Amino acid sequence: MSDAGRRNGRARRWNVHELPPQDGRTFLVTGGASGIGYFIAEQLAGTGATVILAGRDSARAELARQAIRTRVPGTRLRTFVLDLADLESVRKAADGLSASLGRLDGLILNAGLTAQPERRETVDGNELVFGTNHLGHFVLAASLYPLLARTTGSRIVTMGSVAARLADLDFDDLQAVRPPYKGFRTYGRSKLAQMVLASELDRRLRDTGSPVASVLAHPGGALDGLTPSRPPLHVRTATGFLGALPKAPVAQSKEHAAWPAVRAALDPLAEGGQLWGPRFLRGRGRPVREKPFAKMTDPQVGERLWSATERVAGMGWPLGDGG
């Protein structure tokens, strides 16, 4: 980007309420039927884009589609059944979707499990949180990459977390086999793995001249109690709102928590390798560019995690295909 372009980018305020039109473009949002993912999908739908709501529960995805259509009449929405905890099913689902789409402009890797009280495993024998948040998204993105590479200006947006800053990758125990099992540590590790891999993906895409960009975002602090109602998916109660108010200075609604990922997906000035998050204390506010933290961008760690991920996932990344 030119110096003039950077100056213009700094001068121009991104308006979260007036997003650039995206008619004719297609975006897929994992976890698009609930929480932050729902609001990412709702905001993208308002741009005129076709939005695909991906999730395990087809009935809930249909409710989300109806809720979005109530607020954005005439929007183009699809649902897509996807179980990130079953890697073979992810591959098959992605292959089927690729065959039915002519283009994919944005893949927003948003879905994820939070901290679990005890260690559980996926059908593939991977730790559930790491397997879902990290491995499932890797397989999905790798499977859809040829389609993304054939779509000019496409992006993969990885949703990280501030919890990743407190985590460390233990390559001798990535899947939390050694006791004691600590749910928050495992969750933070899974989000750090996603962010490290997204940074490593950016390096590899650049090295191969790929037209696809790998961009990162994080939502800050997101609370149900501050989130506006979207019946029947979510109804905010007075008790929930009052209970969340003390945290309002450092957290926000899930509607606002969607803003960084939406900007990462749509802003013409966003580039691969960048990290977008809330303005105030990394917890709330309009989306701005952040400096990536060191653990996220270490190339040696990225290369090591990439190799480990391909080995456990049982597939490589098809760099060069479709470009």
Residue frames as qw, qx, qy, qz and C-alpha x, y, z in Angstrom:
[[0.000, 0.889, 0.459, 0.000, 0.00, 0.00, 0.00],
 [0.391, 0.555, -0.035, 0.733, 1.32, 3.50, -0.84],
 [0.244, -0.147, -0.471, 0.835, 2.11, 6.14, 1.79],
 [0.304, -0.111, -0.135, -0.937, -0.80, 8.19, 0.45],
 [0.634, -0.271, -0.628, -0.361, -3.09, 5.21, 0.88],
 [0.516, -0.258, -0.668, 0.469, -1.97, 4.74, 4.47],
 [0.029, -0.053, -0.239, 0.969, -2.55, 8.43, 5.21],
 [0.483, -0.171, -0.347, -0.785, -6.02, 8.25, 3.70],
 [0.637, -0.257, -0.726, -0.035, -6.71, 5.10, 5.73],
 [0.336, -0.214, -0.576, 0.714, -5.79, 6.85, 8.96],
 [0.145, 0.018, 0.037, -0.989, -7.90, 9.87, 8.05],
 [0.563, -0.171, -0.482, -0.649, -10.99, 7.94, 7.06],
 [0.418, -0.188, 0.694, -0.556, -13.09, 6.71, 9.95],
 [0.220, -0.113, -0.935, -0.254, -14.62, 3.29, 9.52],
 [0.513, -0.139, 0.141, -0.835, -18.37, 3.61, 10.04],
 [0.132, -0.003, 0.982, -0.132, -19.75, 0.44, 11.61],
 [0.425, 0.498, 0.582, -0.482, -23.27, 1.57, 10.70],
 [0.573, 0.730, -0.076, -0.366, -22.52, 2.29, 7.02],
 [0.652, -0.264, 0.642, 0.305, -20.64, -0.71, 5.69],
 [0.163, 0.435, -0.555, -0.690, -19.47, -0.77, 2.06],
 [0.839, 0.243, 0.042, -0.486, -21.91, -2.51, -0.32],
 [0.289, -0.359, 0.877, 0.140, -21.06, -6.15, -1.03],
 [0.793, 0.376, 0.165, -0.450, -23.65, -7.07, -3.67],
 [0.784, 0.499, -0.354, -0.105, -22.61, -10.15, -5.61],
 [0.202, 0.507, -0.773, 0.322, -20.14, -11.32, -2.95],
 [0.851, -0.295, -0.382, -0.206, -20.45, -14.39, -0.71],
 [0.041, -0.561, 0.655, -0.504, -19.31, -14.90, 2.90],
 [0.765, -0.257, -0.587, -0.058, -19.38, -17.93, 5.17],
 [0.235, -0.612, 0.450, -0.607, -19.53, -17.47, 8.95],
 [0.553, -0.103, -0.815, 0.138, -18.88, -20.43, 11.23],
 [0.214, -0.387, -0.667, 0.600, -21.01, -20.29, 14.35],
 [0.047, -0.169, -0.252, -0.952, -23.26, -17.88, 12.46],
 [0.445, -0.503, -0.631, -0.388, -26.43, -19.02, 14.21],
 [0.595, -0.720, -0.341, 0.112, -25.62, -17.73, 17.68],
 [0.583, -0.591, -0.024, 0.557, -23.61, -15.25, 19.73],
 [0.109, -0.660, 0.289, 0.685, -21.07, -13.05, 18.02],
 [0.261, 0.007, 0.807, 0.530, -21.29, -15.12, 14.84],
 [0.201, 0.702, 0.683, -0.004, -24.97, -14.25, 14.48],
 [0.010, 0.904, 0.107, -0.414, -24.18, -10.53, 14.57],
 [0.250, -0.403, 0.604, 0.641, -21.32, -10.94, 12.11],
 [0.240, 0.314, 0.841, 0.370, -23.78, -12.61, 9.75],
 [0.096, 0.827, 0.516, -0.199, -26.46, -9.98, 10.37],
 [0.091, -0.800, 0.150, 0.574, -24.07, -7.13, 9.64],
 [0.233, -0.209, 0.739, 0.596, -22.70, -8.79, 6.50],
 [0.247, 0.520, 0.805, 0.145, -26.23, -9.50, 5.31],
 [0.065, 0.861, 0.296, -0.408, -27.01, -5.79, 5.55],
 [0.147, -0.568, 0.439, 0.680, -24.38, -5.07, 2.88],
 [0.703, 0.487, -0.151, -0.495, -26.25, -7.01, 0.19],
 [0.140, 0.441, -0.881, -0.097, -23.89, -9.98, 0.29],
 [0.861, -0.133, -0.417, -0.259, -24.94, -13.62, 0.28],
 [0.217, -0.565, 0.671, -0.428, -24.20, -14.99, 3.76],
 [0.754, -0.036, -0.646, -0.114, -23.86, -18.66, 4.64],
 [0.534, -0.588, 0.383, -0.471, -24.64, -19.54, 8.26],
 [0.662, 0.221, -0.715, 0.048, -22.55, -22.58, 9.22],
 [0.368, -0.436, 0.595, -0.566, -23.19, -24.60, 12.35],
 [0.008, -0.061, 0.996, -0.071, -24.05, -28.00, 13.83],
 [0.245, 0.434, 0.753, -0.429, -27.72, -27.31, 14.51],
 [0.108, 0.280, 0.618, 0.726, -29.75, -26.87, 11.32],
 [0.193, -0.759, -0.617, -0.077, -32.88, -25.87, 13.26],
 [0.346, -0.729, -0.145, 0.572, -31.04, -23.10, 15.08],
 [0.293, -0.138, 0.434, 0.841, -29.46, -21.92, 11.84],
 [0.008, 0.537, 0.681, 0.498, -32.94, -21.65, 10.34],
 [0.285, -0.831, -0.425, 0.218, -34.09, -19.56, 13.32],
 [0.372, -0.516, 0.138, 0.760, -31.07, -17.30, 12.81],
 [0.205, 0.185, 0.598, 0.752, -31.91, -16.94, 9.14],
 [0.125, -0.737, -0.621, -0.236, -35.45, -15.92, 10.01],
 [0.374, -0.767, -0.232, 0.466, -34.22, -13.44, 12.63],
 [0.333, -0.284, 0.323, 0.839, -31.85, -11.79, 10.16],
 [0.090, 0.393, 0.667, 0.627, -34.54, -11.59, 7.47],
 [0.204, -0.813, -0.534, 0.109, -36.82, -9.86, 9.95],
 [0.306, -0.767, 0.009, 0.564, -34.22, -7.11, 10.39],
 [0.051, -0.475, 0.539, 0.694, -32.79, -7.14, 6.86],
 [0.735, 0.434, 0.416, -0.313, -35.66, -7.89, 4.45],
 [0.708, 0.687, -0.104, -0.126, -34.70, -9.41, 1.13],
 [0.178, -0.717, 0.670, 0.077, -31.29, -10.57, 2.28],
 [0.814, 0.300, -0.471, -0.157, -29.68, -13.61, 0.68],
 [0.420, -0.540, 0.660, -0.310, -28.98, -16.26, 3.31],
 [0.794, 0.121, -0.576, -0.154, -28.05, -19.93, 3.26],
 [0.677, -0.569, 0.410, -0.222, -27.53, -22.44, 6.03],
 [0.621, 0.470, -0.625, 0.047, -24.76, -25.02, 6.09],
 [0.873, -0.472, 0.037, -0.115, -24.52, -27.95, 8.50],
 [0.509, 0.591, -0.513, 0.359, -20.99, -28.19, 9.87],
 [0.810, -0.587, -0.012, 0.003, -19.55, -30.11, 12.83],
 [0.244, 0.824, -0.475, 0.189, -16.03, -28.84, 13.44],
 [0.538, -0.504, 0.641, -0.214, -15.43, -31.64, 15.93],
 [0.842, 0.156, 0.514, 0.046, -15.61, -34.27, 13.15],
 [0.125, -0.597, 0.458, 0.646, -12.80, -33.66, 10.67],
 [0.248, 0.111, 0.856, 0.439, -13.94, -36.10, 8.01],
 [0.173, 0.743, 0.643, -0.061, -17.42, -34.57, 8.02],
 [0.045, -0.812, 0.052, 0.580, -15.81, -31.11, 7.67],
 [0.203, -0.296, 0.692, 0.626, -13.92, -32.27, 4.57],
 [0.193, 0.389, 0.858, 0.276, -17.03, -33.76, 2.99],
 [0.072, 0.835, 0.464, -0.288, -19.21, -30.76, 3.83],
 [0.099, -0.713, 0.248, 0.648, -16.62, -28.34, 2.43],
 [0.221, -0.066, 0.794, 0.563, -16.30, -30.37, -0.78],
 [0.161, 0.607, 0.773, 0.094, -20.06, -30.29, -1.22],
 [0.004, -0.869, -0.222, 0.443, -20.23, -26.57, -0.59],
 [0.204, -0.500, 0.480, 0.692, -17.38, -25.85, -3.01],
 [0.229, 0.197, 0.837, 0.456, -19.22, -27.72, -5.73],
 [0.067, 0.748, 0.660, 0.012, -22.33, -25.58, -5.20],
 [0.121, -0.882, -0.081, 0.449, -20.65, -22.16, -5.08],
 [0.646, 0.675, 0.083, 0.346, -19.17, -20.11, -7.86],
 [0.284, 0.607, -0.320, 0.669, -17.21, -17.90, -5.47],
 [0.634, -0.641, -0.377, 0.212, -16.33, -17.37, -1.82],
 [0.227, 0.795, -0.115, 0.551, -15.15, -13.87, -0.90],
 [0.146, -0.589, 0.538, -0.585, -14.77, -14.33, 2.82],
 [0.745, -0.227, -0.627, 0.036, -14.44, -17.18, 5.29],
 [0.246, -0.656, 0.349, -0.623, -14.93, -15.98, 8.87],
 [0.629, -0.043, -0.751, 0.194, -13.63, -18.59, 11.32],
 [0.295, -0.525, 0.209, -0.771, -15.69, -17.54, 14.32],
 [0.851, -0.351, -0.256, -0.295, -17.22, -20.65, 15.90],
 [0.377, 0.393, -0.716, 0.436, -15.65, -22.10, 18.98],
 [0.700, -0.516, -0.493, 0.026, -16.06, -23.79, 22.31],
 [0.176, -0.812, 0.322, -0.453, -15.24, -21.95, 25.51],
 [0.007, 0.422, -0.835, 0.354, -13.52, -23.44, 28.56],
 [0.773, -0.193, -0.513, -0.319, -14.85, -26.89, 29.50],
 [0.611, -0.645, 0.310, -0.339, -15.05, -28.30, 33.06],
 [0.741, -0.301, 0.593, 0.090, -13.37, -31.59, 32.11],
 [0.005, 0.440, -0.714, -0.545, -11.38, -33.09, 29.27],
 [0.768, 0.365, 0.462, -0.253, -13.44, -34.57, 26.46],
 [0.322, -0.255, 0.688, 0.598, -12.53, -35.80, 23.01],
 [0.542, 0.417, -0.226, -0.694, -13.85, -35.41, 19.48],
 [0.952, 0.183, 0.155, -0.192, -14.83, -38.38, 17.32],
 [0.677, 0.611, -0.363, 0.193, -11.26, -38.26, 15.97],
 [0.826, -0.307, -0.296, 0.369, -9.78, -38.62, 19.45],
 [0.331, 0.397, -0.154, 0.842, -8.60, -35.02, 19.74],
 [0.131, -0.368, -0.561, 0.730, -9.17, -32.87, 22.80],
 [0.217, 0.716, 0.662, 0.037, -12.57, -31.30, 22.21],
 [0.001, -0.920, -0.098, 0.378, -11.75, -27.58, 22.51],
 [0.226, -0.553, 0.566, 0.568, -8.45, -27.75, 20.61],
 [0.358, 0.166, 0.850, 0.348, -9.98, -30.10, 18.06],
 [0.234, 0.785, 0.573, -0.022, -12.98, -27.87, 17.42],
 [0.021, -0.934, -0.019, 0.355, -11.49, -24.39, 17.60],
 [0.144, -0.687, 0.558, 0.443, -8.16, -25.07, 15.92],
 [0.320, -0.104, 0.879, 0.339, -8.14, -28.34, 13.98],
 [0.401, 0.595, 0.694, -0.068, -11.71, -28.11, 12.67],
 [0.224, 0.906, 0.042, -0.357, -11.17, -24.62, 11.34],
 [0.186, -0.556, 0.663, 0.465, -7.85, -25.59, 9.77],
 [0.372, 0.156, 0.881, 0.246, -9.48, -28.44, 7.85],
 [0.337, 0.780, 0.495, -0.184, -12.40, -26.25, 6.77],
 [0.093, 0.878, -0.188, -0.430, -10.17, -23.43, 5.54],
 [0.247, -0.393, 0.778, 0.423, -7.77, -25.79, 3.77],
 [0.410, 0.344, 0.837, 0.114, -10.67, -27.58, 2.09],
 [0.293, 0.863, 0.388, -0.135, -12.25, -24.31, 0.89],
 [0.308, -0.632, 0.277, 0.654, -8.95, -22.70, -0.09],
 [0.351, 0.112, 0.674, 0.640, -9.07, -23.59, -3.81],
 [0.078, 0.777, 0.589, 0.207, -12.45, -21.84, -4.07],
 [0.260, -0.881, -0.091, 0.386, -11.15, -18.82, -2.14],
 [0.432, -0.388, 0.445, 0.682, -8.08, -18.67, -4.39],
 [0.269, 0.368, 0.678, 0.576, -10.32, -18.45, -7.45],
 [0.083, -0.885, -0.455, -0.062, -12.19, -15.46, -5.97],
 [0.394, 0.506, -0.104, 0.761, -10.45, -12.13, -6.43],
 [0.131, -0.543, 0.256, -0.789, -9.79, -10.29, -3.18],
 [0.780, -0.418, -0.419, -0.203, -10.95, -13.10, -0.89],
 [0.061, -0.593, 0.575, -0.560, -10.04, -13.23, 2.79],
 [0.687, -0.303, -0.652, 0.103, -9.85, -15.72, 5.62],
 [0.215, -0.656, 0.264, -0.674, -10.66, -13.98, 8.91],
 [0.604, -0.137, -0.737, 0.269, -9.64, -15.83, 12.06],
 [0.440, -0.759, -0.043, -0.478, -11.39, -14.83, 15.28],
 [0.493, 0.187, -0.668, 0.525, -8.88, -14.91, 18.11],
 [0.561, -0.740, -0.360, -0.086, -9.27, -13.91, 21.74],
 [0.076, -0.825, 0.389, -0.404, -7.57, -11.75, 24.36],
 [0.869, -0.407, 0.261, -0.102, -7.23, -15.02, 26.30],
 [0.886, 0.360, -0.079, 0.281, -4.53, -16.00, 23.80],
 [0.171, 0.803, -0.354, 0.448, -2.21, -13.36, 25.27],
 [0.546, -0.586, 0.483, -0.354, -2.15, -15.30, 28.54],
 [0.979, 0.033, 0.184, -0.086, -1.56, -18.67, 26.91],
 [0.066, -0.639, 0.719, 0.267, 1.52, -20.61, 25.81],
 [0.873, 0.265, -0.297, -0.281, 1.79, -23.47, 23.34],
 [0.527, -0.472, 0.705, -0.049, 3.17, -26.64, 24.90],
 [0.599, 0.429, -0.541, -0.406, 4.25, -28.74, 21.92],
 [0.143, 0.169, -0.962, 0.163, 4.70, -31.74, 24.18],
 [0.063, 0.395, 0.854, -0.333, 1.06, -31.52, 25.26],
 [0.133, -0.065, -0.303, -0.941, -0.94, -29.48, 22.73],
 [0.532, -0.324, -0.572, -0.535, -4.07, -31.48, 23.47],
 [0.417, -0.491, 0.387, -0.660, -3.98, -31.26, 27.26],
 [0.810, -0.055, -0.577, -0.088, -3.44, -34.97, 27.91],
 [0.432, 0.086, -0.652, 0.617, -1.34, -34.45, 31.02],
 [0.425, -0.772, -0.464, -0.089, -3.40, -33.90, 34.18],
 [0.245, 0.527, 0.688, -0.434, -4.66, -31.80, 35.72],
 [0.245, 0.527, 0.578, 0.573, -6.98, -30.59, 32.97],
 [0.078, -0.504, -0.270, 0.817, -7.47, -26.82, 33.14],
 [0.419, 0.674, 0.604, 0.077, -10.34, -25.59, 31.00],
 [0.127, 0.963, 0.023, -0.237, -9.37, -21.92, 30.67],
 [0.318, -0.597, 0.597, 0.432, -5.74, -22.78, 29.89],
 [0.491, 0.168, 0.795, 0.315, -6.86, -25.21, 27.19],
 [0.335, 0.839, 0.426, -0.038, -9.24, -22.66, 25.71],
 [0.051, -0.914, 0.219, 0.337, -6.55, -19.96, 25.65],
 [0.428, -0.345, 0.726, 0.413, -4.12, -22.40, 24.05],
 [0.503, 0.459, 0.703, 0.205, -6.63, -23.22, 21.32],
 [0.231, 0.947, 0.202, -0.097, -7.15, -19.53, 20.52],
 [0.230, -0.765, 0.461, 0.386, -3.41, -18.84, 20.53],
 [0.533, -0.020, 0.766, 0.359, -2.96, -21.77, 18.15],
 [0.438, 0.734, 0.512, 0.082, -5.56, -20.27, 15.81],
 [0.062, 0.979, -0.057, -0.187, -3.83, -16.89, 15.85],
 [0.398, -0.550, 0.624, 0.387, -0.34, -18.33, 15.38],
 [0.549, 0.215, 0.747, 0.307, -1.54, -20.44, 12.48],
 [0.344, 0.873, 0.344, -0.025, -3.34, -17.47, 10.87],
 [0.096, -0.894, 0.319, 0.298, -0.08, -15.50, 11.04],
 [0.463, -0.283, 0.760, 0.357, 1.87, -18.41, 9.59],
 [0.530, 0.549, 0.634, 0.125, -0.76, -18.76, 6.87],
 [0.193, 0.957, 0.027, -0.216, -0.26, -15.08, 6.00],
 [0.252, -0.670, 0.592, 0.370, 3.48, -15.69, 5.53],
 [0.496, 0.034, 0.823, 0.275, 2.88, -18.73, 3.33],
 [0.443, 0.758, 0.477, -0.041, 0.23, -16.99, 1.23],
 [0.082, 0.933, -0.201, -0.288, 2.60, -14.08, 0.61],
 [0.378, -0.486, 0.712, 0.339, 5.51, -16.37, -0.21],
 [0.454, 0.217, 0.821, 0.271, 3.49, -18.19, -2.86],
 [0.073, 0.050, -0.330, -0.940, 1.88, -15.06, -4.31],
 [0.005, -0.478, -0.878, -0.005, -1.60, -16.19, -3.34],
 [0.114, -0.462, -0.258, -0.841, -4.48, -13.76, -3.94],
 [0.604, -0.620, -0.482, -0.135, -6.02, -14.75, -0.58],
 [0.036, 0.585, -0.431, 0.686, -5.37, -12.70, 2.57],
 [0.613, -0.376, -0.664, 0.205, -5.27, -14.11, 6.12],
 [0.096, -0.567, 0.152, -0.804, -6.51, -11.44, 8.54],
 [0.393, -0.247, -0.795, 0.390, -7.06, -11.69, 12.30],
 [0.320, -0.571, -0.067, -0.753, -9.61, -10.19, 14.67],
 [0.293, -0.201, -0.835, 0.420, -10.68, -10.52, 18.27],
 [0.234, -0.687, -0.553, -0.408, -13.98, -9.46, 19.86],
 [0.085, -0.464, 0.391, -0.791, -12.77, -8.04, 23.16],
 [0.126, 0.106, 0.847, -0.505, -15.13, -8.67, 26.05],
 [0.413, -0.164, -0.520, -0.730, -18.62, -9.76, 24.98],
 [0.153, 0.075, 0.802, -0.572, -21.52, -10.22, 27.38],
 [0.076, -0.464, -0.833, -0.292, -25.03, -11.55, 26.86],
 [0.162, -0.683, -0.549, 0.454, -26.36, -9.05, 29.38],
 [0.030, -0.578, 0.112, 0.808, -25.32, -6.13, 27.16],
 [0.115, 0.004, 0.787, 0.607, -26.48, -7.76, 23.93],
 [0.499, 0.141, 0.008, -0.855, -29.72, -6.58, 22.31],
 [0.670, 0.135, 0.675, -0.278, -32.50, -9.11, 21.91],
 [0.362, 0.304, -0.650, -0.595, -32.82, -11.17, 18.77],
 [0.661, 0.016, 0.624, -0.418, -35.81, -13.41, 19.55],
 [0.849, -0.488, -0.043, -0.197, -36.08, -16.31, 19.66],
 [0.756, 0.310, -0.412, 0.404, -32.29, -16.76, 19.63],
 [0.416, -0.067, -0.470, 0.775, -31.57, -14.33, 22.46],
 [0.260, -0.816, -0.348, -0.383, -33.78, -12.25, 24.74],
 [0.303, 0.288, -0.467, 0.779, -32.03, -9.80, 27.03],
 [0.473, -0.671, -0.571, 0.015, -33.52, -9.61, 30.50],
 [0.164, -0.903, 0.090, -0.386, -33.46, -6.70, 32.92],
 [0.786, -0.576, 0.213, 0.069, -31.64, -8.86, 35.45],
 [0.845, 0.131, 0.210, 0.475, -29.00, -9.85, 32.93],
 [0.327, 0.771, 0.059, 0.543, -28.52, -6.26, 31.81],
 [0.391, -0.867, 0.154, -0.266, -28.13, -4.94, 35.36],
 [0.877, -0.375, 0.227, 0.196, -25.72, -7.76, 36.19],
 [0.756, 0.311, 0.190, 0.543, -23.52, -6.90, 33.21],
 [0.083, 0.966, 0.079, 0.230, -23.44, -3.13, 33.78],
 [0.522, -0.784, 0.265, 0.205, -20.44, -3.17, 36.19],
 [0.689, -0.136, 0.518, 0.489, -18.35, -4.73, 33.39],
 [0.490, 0.810, 0.320, 0.046, -19.52, -2.29, 30.72],
 [0.040, -0.922, 0.292, 0.252, -16.37, -0.10, 30.93],
 [0.183, -0.528, 0.783, 0.274, -14.25, -3.03, 29.69],
 [0.316, 0.174, 0.917, 0.168, -16.77, -5.16, 27.77],
 [0.350, 0.236, -0.214, -0.881, -19.53, -4.75, 25.24],
 [0.809, 0.233, 0.303, -0.447, -22.47, -6.41, 23.54],
 [0.652, 0.002, 0.689, 0.316, -21.98, -9.29, 21.15],
 [0.485, 0.819, 0.302, 0.056, -23.38, -7.01, 18.45],
 [0.052, 0.954, -0.290, -0.047, -20.44, -4.65, 18.93],
 [0.592, -0.466, 0.634, 0.175, -18.02, -7.53, 19.47],
 [0.763, 0.403, 0.475, 0.174, -18.74, -8.54, 15.86],
 [0.252, 0.949, -0.046, -0.184, -17.34, -5.26, 14.54],
 [0.246, -0.679, 0.611, 0.324, -13.63, -6.22, 14.36],
 [0.541, 0.053, 0.804, 0.241, -14.27, -9.37, 12.32],
 [0.471, 0.767, 0.435, -0.032, -16.60, -7.49, 9.98],
 [0.090, 0.930, -0.246, -0.257, -14.00, -4.78, 9.43],
 [0.405, -0.440, 0.743, 0.300, -11.28, -7.38, 8.86],
 [0.556, 0.318, 0.752, 0.155, -13.52, -8.97, 6.23],
 [0.368, 0.806, 0.455, 0.088, -14.68, -5.81, 4.44],
 [0.118, -0.902, 0.109, 0.401, -12.33, -2.87, 4.89],
 [0.752, 0.640, -0.060, 0.147, -10.48, -2.30, 1.59],
 [0.114, 0.823, -0.474, 0.293, -7.46, -1.13, 3.61],
 [0.778, -0.433, 0.433, -0.139, -7.21, -4.28, 5.73],
 [0.503, 0.585, -0.629, -0.102, -4.27, -6.51, 4.80],
 [0.909, -0.077, -0.408, 0.040, -3.07, -9.99, 5.51],
 [0.604, 0.055, -0.506, 0.613, -1.33, -10.45, 8.84],
 [0.137, -0.418, 0.180, -0.880, -3.12, -7.54, 10.48],
 [0.263, -0.361, -0.835, 0.322, -5.00, -7.83, 13.78],
 [0.230, -0.447, -0.183, -0.845, -8.22, -5.90, 14.41],
 [0.373, -0.383, -0.776, 0.334, -9.89, -5.44, 17.79],
 [0.193, -0.889, -0.408, -0.075, -11.91, -3.04, 19.95],
 [0.284, 0.744, -0.151, 0.586, -10.42, 0.39, 20.54],
 [0.358, -0.724, 0.303, -0.506, -10.69, 0.73, 24.32],
 [0.453, -0.495, 0.695, -0.258, -8.42, -1.49, 26.41],
 [0.208, 0.172, -0.914, -0.302, -8.84, -4.28, 23.83],
 [0.135, 0.234, 0.888, -0.371, -12.26, -4.80, 25.39],
 [0.276, 0.724, 0.601, -0.194, -14.81, -2.51, 23.81],
 [0.060, 0.732, -0.103, -0.671, -15.37, 0.18, 21.23],
 [0.689, 0.664, -0.089, -0.276, -15.10, 0.67, 17.50],
 [0.940, 0.004, 0.201, 0.274, -12.75, -1.68, 15.64],
 [0.124, 0.918, -0.360, -0.112, -9.17, -0.54, 15.09],
 [0.803, 0.375, -0.424, 0.186, -5.92, -2.10, 14.01],
 [0.667, -0.705, 0.240, -0.013, -3.77, -3.51, 16.83],
 [0.210, 0.663, -0.719, -0.008, -0.12, -4.47, 16.93],
 [0.913, -0.058, -0.389, -0.111, 0.11, -8.28, 16.88],
 [0.563, -0.718, 0.393, -0.114, 1.74, -9.67, 20.02],
 [0.069, 0.635, -0.756, -0.143, 5.07, -11.50, 19.82],
 [0.484, -0.085, 0.861, -0.130, 3.82, -15.01, 20.64],
 [0.676, 0.544, 0.377, -0.324, 1.40, -14.77, 17.74],
 [0.548, 0.807, -0.160, -0.152, 3.95, -13.90, 15.07],
 [0.394, -0.594, 0.679, 0.176, 7.07, -15.95, 15.92],
 [0.661, 0.453, -0.438, -0.407, 7.90, -17.68, 12.60],
 [0.198, 0.294, -0.927, 0.119, 9.66, -20.62, 14.25],
 [0.365, 0.135, 0.746, -0.540, 6.63, -21.31, 16.44],
 [0.635, 0.436, 0.016, -0.637, 4.38, -20.85, 13.41],
 [0.511, 0.422, -0.700, -0.266, 6.29, -23.36, 11.31],
 [0.029, 0.133, -0.950, 0.282, 6.35, -25.90, 14.11],
 [0.468, 0.261, 0.570, -0.623, 2.62, -25.53, 14.78],
 [0.615, 0.449, -0.283, -0.584, 1.83, -25.75, 11.07],
 [0.385, 0.303, -0.866, -0.104, 3.63, -29.07, 10.78],
 [0.117, 0.041, 0.883, -0.452, 1.98, -30.43, 13.92],
 [0.536, 0.343, 0.285, -0.717, -1.45, -29.30, 12.73],
 [0.604, 0.396, -0.505, -0.472, -1.11, -30.92, 9.31],
 [0.233, 0.201, -0.946, 0.102, 0.04, -34.15, 10.94],
 [0.220, 0.175, 0.791, -0.543, -2.83, -34.35, 13.44],
 [0.546, 0.430, 0.125, -0.708, -5.45, -33.12, 10.97],
 [0.664, 0.117, 0.719, 0.168, -4.34, -35.67, 8.40],
 [0.535, 0.714, 0.369, 0.260, -4.18, -33.19, 5.53],
 [0.444, -0.174, 0.084, 0.875, -1.97, -30.46, 4.11],
 [0.217, 0.750, 0.203, -0.591, -2.82, -27.02, 2.85],
 [0.688, 0.422, 0.485, 0.336, -3.25, -26.91, -0.95],
 [0.073, -0.778, 0.126, 0.611, -1.20, -23.75, -1.56],
 [0.070, -0.308, 0.669, 0.673, -1.09, -22.99, -5.23],
 [0.175, 0.391, 0.886, 0.177, -4.38, -24.75, -6.05],
 [0.123, 0.808, 0.575, 0.015, -6.83, -22.55, -7.87],
 [0.212, -0.760, 0.008, 0.614, -4.54, -19.49, -7.84]]
